[in-house]
Every structure is written in structure tokens, then in C-alpha cells.
Amino acid sequence: MNKPQSFFHLHLISDATGETLLAAGRAASAQYKDARAIEHIYPLIRTEKQLMKVFDDIEEEPGIVLYTVVDQHLAGIIDSRCAAMGLPCVSVLEPVLSVFQSYLGAPAGRRVGAQHVLDAEYFRRIDALNFTMEHDDGQLPTDMEQADVVLIGISRTSKTPTSIYLANRGIKTANIPIVLGVPVPDSLVKAEKPLVVGLIATAERISHVRQNRILGTTMAFDAQEYIDRASITEELAYARKICTKHNWPMIDVSRRSIEETAAAIVALRNKSR
């Protein structure tokens, strides 16, 4: 018998964008399937005045408090206020910084938003995002040699979101749809630089996604065939045949999140180097 789902408040206080904190909070929350977090995110908290307004909200809806604040004075205020309210409170980065400090023999620089500086790595990611958006869904197929990764697959195998996720990590990613009976571009077959990866899934999974994402109808569009599992099975067989012919690795995305698929692609890329 399934337990009824409970809810709790999760307060996330950050002196930067809050992305690190949000990822940590969600990773922890995911381990408790019977409890759902109601997230309260407070980014760019850098003054006592801002912090006092945050605690006004926390008093209204108390819960777990996680924070990433490098200013130790503000961190001390968070700790003391939570202690006075009897609320659990954790500095997410502090244990990690302590390990770094112990190993490196030097204290942390304590720079707010240090991971968001406009350095060469930042502009490399922007360049990758621009490339990926320009080469989405088979656009500019003659540029495949410029890509780091090319994703291929039939409709609704998460090619575009996975491409964007990889681009955000600085990996220039193009994606090309596989259409039954249509060969892939010669420029892709001849390309030597990029890692080409086929994305596949079960026919059931693709049919379910397509049912929820039918964009509309045209004279040439057959919605029933688009979601028909027998037709999808034929499309998948054709995609597998292409990947096998060219010795391109395949990843089944049926039960993978975008992040997990991207991690598998990065691992393949590291091995192929």
C-alpha cells in the first residue's frame, strides 16, 4: 500500500544565482518519494536587510533551510536565526570548501558567484549554444565536421534538449532526425571529428510522448501513423540499422533523464578521444 504523499517547505538561500543550491536540494529531495518539497528560492541575497526579509518568509512557512553564502557574517546570521527558530540549517558548500582547504593548504577566496565569471570557458559555452541552435533538427548539415557531437534519432528521442544541455557544457552539438527510408547526409558519414550517437527508445515510450506533442495537422500529416507503435517500431529498426552500419554507438533514452543521457554521451566522448 502506497503511503500518502506529504509536503515540506525547503528554503534555499544563495548569494548568487542559486543553481548549485537548487541542484543539491533537488538531489536530496528525490531520495524521499513520499515527501514533496515546496521550494522557496532566494537568489542574490548579499545584505542583512535582504536576509531579514527572507526570514520573514521562513517564519510564515518554516522548513529545512539550505544556503550557499560565502560572507561568513551573513552565514552566521542564518545559523543563529535558524537555531532560534528550531529549524534544520545546512551550509551546502562549507563541507566541500573545508576539504579543499585541508587538501590544498590554503583558504577559499570567498568570492560571490565565482563560478559565473565571464572568462574563456563562459564564452566557449556561449559559442557552443549558438552553434547548437543553428544546427538543430538537421539544419546546416554541411557543417558536421565543426561539431563535437552529433545526435541522430527518430522524432521524439530527446535530441534537441540533450543537445542544448551538452552545449551548456561547452560541447558543440548538432542533431539530425532520422526519417524512415531517408539516408543520413553524406557530410555526416564522412565527418571524422564529431562523435555521432544514436538516441533510441521503446516504441511505447515514443508513442506516449508523441501523443502529448502532436503539433498539428497538415495535408501530408498522418497523426494516427505518427503515434502507431508498429510504425514507430519500423522507424526504430531503421535507425538501429543506420547506427550499426556506421558503427555509431546508441543510447536508449526510455528511462533516462536528459542529464543522464548527456552524462552517458560525455563518457563516450572521453573514451573516443
PLY file of the C-alpha trace (Angstrom):
ply
format ascii 1.0
element vertex 273
property float x
property float y
property float z
element edge 272
property int vertex1
property int vertex2
end_header
0.00 0.00 0.00
1.41 3.38 -1.01
1.84 5.99 1.68
0.06 9.32 1.11
2.48 11.96 -0.10
3.45 14.59 2.44
4.81 18.06 1.81
7.51 20.15 3.43
8.98 23.60 2.87
12.53 23.83 1.55
14.15 27.26 1.76
17.17 27.87 -0.47
19.24 31.00 0.24
22.03 31.96 -2.17
24.25 34.98 -2.70
24.45 34.12 -6.41
22.02 32.52 -8.88
21.08 29.60 -6.63
21.69 26.98 -9.31
24.17 25.00 -7.20
21.84 25.07 -4.22
18.78 24.11 -6.22
20.57 21.11 -7.74
21.72 19.92 -4.31
18.27 20.40 -2.79
16.52 18.51 -5.56
19.06 15.70 -5.49
18.38 15.21 -1.78
14.60 15.61 -2.11
14.48 12.97 -4.85
15.53 10.33 -2.31
12.23 10.74 -0.45
9.46 9.58 -2.74
6.71 10.02 -0.14
7.62 13.63 0.65
7.50 16.50 -1.80
9.46 19.71 -1.30
7.77 23.07 -1.73
10.74 25.12 -2.88
11.33 28.71 -1.84
14.34 30.13 -3.71
16.05 33.34 -2.61
18.86 34.30 -5.05
21.29 37.23 -4.81
20.99 37.61 -1.02
24.01 39.75 -0.11
22.89 42.13 2.67
21.42 41.82 6.15
18.34 43.75 5.02
17.67 41.21 2.26
18.27 38.38 4.70
15.75 39.75 7.21
13.05 39.73 4.51
13.93 36.12 3.75
13.44 35.13 7.37
10.08 36.89 7.42
9.02 34.39 4.74
10.61 31.46 6.56
8.72 32.32 9.77
5.46 32.14 7.78
6.29 28.71 6.32
9.05 27.06 8.37
11.04 24.15 7.00
14.53 23.00 6.05
16.99 25.79 5.24
19.91 25.25 2.85
22.27 28.03 1.88
25.34 28.93 -0.16
26.58 32.24 1.21
30.32 32.96 1.24
30.06 36.01 3.52
30.71 34.42 6.91
28.89 37.22 8.77
25.70 36.56 6.82
26.21 32.81 7.21
26.45 33.28 10.97
23.14 35.19 10.98
21.46 32.37 9.06
22.80 29.77 11.50
21.75 31.73 14.59
18.27 32.61 13.29
17.58 29.01 12.32
18.80 27.79 15.70
16.50 30.26 17.47
13.56 29.06 15.33
14.45 25.40 15.84
14.89 24.80 12.12
17.46 22.49 10.48
20.06 24.52 8.58
22.95 23.45 6.36
25.66 25.37 4.52
25.90 23.23 1.39
29.33 24.39 0.22
31.10 24.68 3.58
31.97 20.96 3.98
33.33 20.93 0.41
35.37 24.09 0.98
36.80 22.57 4.17
38.01 19.51 2.26
39.59 21.73 -0.43
41.24 23.89 2.19
42.64 20.88 4.03
43.99 19.28 0.87
45.30 22.44 -0.82
46.60 24.04 2.36
45.01 27.40 1.53
41.72 29.06 2.46
38.98 29.66 -0.10
38.88 33.04 -1.81
35.26 33.57 -0.69
34.21 35.23 -3.97
30.48 35.56 -4.53
29.37 33.88 -7.79
32.94 32.88 -8.63
31.68 30.15 -10.97
29.89 32.75 -13.13
32.83 34.88 -14.22
32.96 35.98 -17.88
36.08 34.01 -18.73
37.13 31.99 -21.78
35.11 29.00 -20.55
31.96 31.12 -20.37
32.35 32.35 -23.94
33.13 28.81 -25.09
29.74 27.74 -23.75
28.01 30.65 -25.47
29.71 29.72 -28.74
28.58 26.12 -28.30
24.99 27.22 -27.63
24.95 29.39 -30.75
26.30 26.50 -32.84
23.77 24.08 -31.39
20.77 26.32 -32.04
21.94 26.90 -35.63
22.31 23.15 -36.20
19.10 21.92 -34.60
16.87 19.40 -36.36
19.12 18.85 -39.36
19.86 22.49 -40.18
23.14 23.29 -41.97
24.11 19.63 -42.43
27.26 20.54 -44.37
28.85 21.84 -41.13
29.03 18.48 -39.37
32.84 18.49 -39.26
32.67 21.54 -36.97
30.57 19.71 -34.36
31.94 17.97 -31.29
28.90 15.68 -31.06
26.10 14.85 -33.49
22.92 13.24 -32.15
20.70 11.29 -34.52
17.38 9.59 -33.91
13.76 9.40 -34.91
11.26 12.02 -33.79
10.84 12.45 -30.01
14.03 10.83 -28.78
15.08 13.99 -26.87
17.66 15.11 -29.41
17.12 18.86 -29.03
17.02 19.14 -25.21
20.03 16.84 -24.91
21.88 18.94 -27.48
21.17 22.13 -25.55
22.26 20.54 -22.27
25.56 19.45 -23.84
26.05 22.89 -25.38
25.68 24.44 -21.95
28.74 22.41 -21.01
30.67 23.86 -23.94
30.14 20.93 -26.34
29.12 21.96 -29.87
26.24 19.62 -30.64
24.23 19.19 -33.82
21.24 16.90 -34.18
19.78 15.25 -37.25
16.41 13.49 -37.45
16.23 10.00 -38.87
13.29 9.58 -41.23
12.29 6.12 -42.43
13.76 5.43 -45.86
15.77 8.66 -45.98
19.57 8.26 -45.81
21.57 10.41 -43.43
23.58 13.26 -45.07
26.87 12.31 -46.71
28.54 15.10 -44.75
27.74 13.21 -41.55
29.02 9.87 -42.84
32.27 11.49 -44.00
32.80 13.60 -40.87
35.81 12.49 -38.83
35.81 14.91 -35.89
32.42 14.54 -34.20
31.20 11.70 -32.03
27.96 10.50 -33.63
25.46 8.98 -31.20
22.10 7.41 -31.98
19.30 8.03 -29.50
16.65 5.33 -29.32
13.77 4.42 -27.02
10.98 1.88 -26.77
8.09 2.20 -29.19
5.75 2.53 -26.20
7.70 5.45 -24.80
7.91 7.31 -28.11
4.22 6.74 -28.85
3.30 8.16 -25.45
5.47 11.26 -25.96
4.17 11.81 -29.48
0.55 11.60 -28.32
1.23 14.51 -25.99
3.20 16.54 -28.53
1.38 16.37 -31.83
1.95 19.84 -33.20
-0.99 19.97 -35.56
-2.13 18.59 -38.84
-1.31 19.35 -42.46
-2.40 17.73 -45.67
0.61 15.39 -45.52
0.50 14.74 -41.77
-0.96 11.43 -40.58
-1.36 11.71 -36.81
-2.50 8.13 -36.42
0.58 6.73 -38.17
2.79 9.13 -36.19
1.75 7.50 -32.89
1.22 3.96 -34.20
3.57 1.62 -32.34
4.08 -0.70 -35.31
5.19 2.27 -37.44
7.44 3.51 -34.66
8.99 0.05 -34.31
9.81 0.16 -38.03
11.37 3.63 -37.64
13.49 2.41 -34.72
14.67 -0.63 -36.68
15.77 1.68 -39.49
17.61 3.94 -37.02
19.40 0.95 -35.46
20.37 -0.29 -38.91
21.98 3.04 -39.76
23.91 3.19 -36.48
25.08 -0.40 -36.80
26.19 0.15 -40.41
28.40 3.09 -39.43
29.45 1.70 -36.05
27.84 4.61 -34.21
27.02 3.95 -30.54
23.39 4.02 -29.41
21.84 5.13 -26.12
18.37 4.06 -25.01
16.73 7.15 -23.50
13.49 5.42 -22.45
14.23 5.62 -18.74
16.94 8.27 -18.74
16.66 11.92 -17.84
18.25 14.49 -20.15
21.08 14.84 -17.62
21.71 11.09 -17.55
21.72 10.85 -21.34
24.16 13.75 -21.56
26.42 12.15 -18.95
26.49 8.93 -20.98
27.42 10.89 -24.11
30.21 12.73 -22.29
31.55 9.37 -21.08
31.52 8.03 -24.66
33.27 11.16 -25.86
36.00 10.81 -23.27
36.59 7.20 -24.31
36.75 8.07 -28.01
39.46 10.67 -27.59
0 1
1 2
2 3
3 4
4 5
5 6
6 7
7 8
8 9
9 10
10 11
11 12
12 13
13 14
14 15
15 16
16 17
17 18
18 19
19 20
20 21
21 22
22 23
23 24
24 25
25 26
26 27
27 28
28 29
29 30
30 31
31 32
32 33
33 34
34 35
35 36
36 37
37 38
38 39
39 40
40 41
41 42
42 43
43 44
44 45
45 46
46 47
47 48
48 49
49 50
50 51
51 52
52 53
53 54
54 55
55 56
56 57
57 58
58 59
59 60
60 61
61 62
62 63
63 64
64 65
65 66
66 67
67 68
68 69
69 70
70 71
71 72
72 73
73 74
74 75
75 76
76 77
77 78
78 79
79 80
80 81
81 82
82 83
83 84
84 85
85 86
86 87
87 88
88 89
89 90
90 91
91 92
92 93
93 94
94 95
95 96
96 97
97 98
98 99
99 100
100 101
101 102
102 103
103 104
104 105
105 106
106 107
107 108
108 109
109 110
110 111
111 112
112 113
113 114
114 115
115 116
116 117
117 118
118 119
119 120
120 121
121 122
122 123
123 124
124 125
125 126
126 127
127 128
128 129
129 130
130 131
131 132
132 133
133 134
134 135
135 136
136 137
137 138
138 139
139 140
140 141
141 142
142 143
143 144
144 145
145 146
146 147
147 148
148 149
149 150
150 151
151 152
152 153
153 154
154 155
155 156
156 157
157 158
158 159
159 160
160 161
161 162
162 163
163 164
164 165
165 166
166 167
167 168
168 169
169 170
170 171
171 172
172 173
173 174
174 175
175 176
176 177
177 178
178 179
179 180
180 181
181 182
182 183
183 184
184 185
185 186
186 187
187 188
188 189
189 190
190 191
191 192
192 193
193 194
194 195
195 196
196 197
197 198
198 199
199 200
200 201
201 202
202 203
203 204
204 205
205 206
206 207
207 208
208 209
209 210
210 211
211 212
212 213
213 214
214 215
215 216
216 217
217 218
218 219
219 220
220 221
221 222
222 223
223 224
224 225
225 226
226 227
227 228
228 229
229 230
230 231
231 232
232 233
233 234
234 235
235 236
236 237
237 238
238 239
239 240
240 241
241 242
242 243
243 244
244 245
245 246
246 247
247 248
248 249
249 250
250 251
251 252
252 253
253 254
254 255
255 256
256 257
257 258
258 259
259 260
260 261
261 262
262 263
263 264
264 265
265 266
266 267
267 268
268 269
269 270
270 271
271 272
